[in-house]
């Protein structure tokens, strides 16, 4: 059983989830104003990508293994790229004003910056654990004796 302090809950203390939540509210409001024929196609795809990114940030927050947390954040960043591409398309179709798109990008860039920072942190933490001979569960194991899954 791992000690509670070994859980990588640092993201809990960050405001990345709060920023992402506020971004999602702004995004939902913007999509709500889409023309009906695009609301349930382009709009839904934007929302789905954003929600997937949010879920991945939550998964990273709950990960015990820092390498797994970094992977979740990498995947979240990929989803945010999809959101950006779909927002660009929505603006090109006249569904979003360039001003609204720009405001959403400011928030999106801020969230991505935080996600990149924490991904880097978790990668460094993973390397440090490997160097110290600790397993992903945070327990100390002699070299070569780390538990394996059967």
Secondary structure, DSSP 8 states (H G I E B T S, - for coil): ---GGGS--GGGGSSHHHHHHHHHHHHHHHHHTS-HHHIIIIIHHHHHHHHHHHHHHHHHHH-SSHHHHHHHHHHHHHHHHHHHHHHHHHHHTTSS-HHHHHHHHHHHHHHHHHHHHHHHHHHHHHHHHHHHTB-TTS-B--TT------
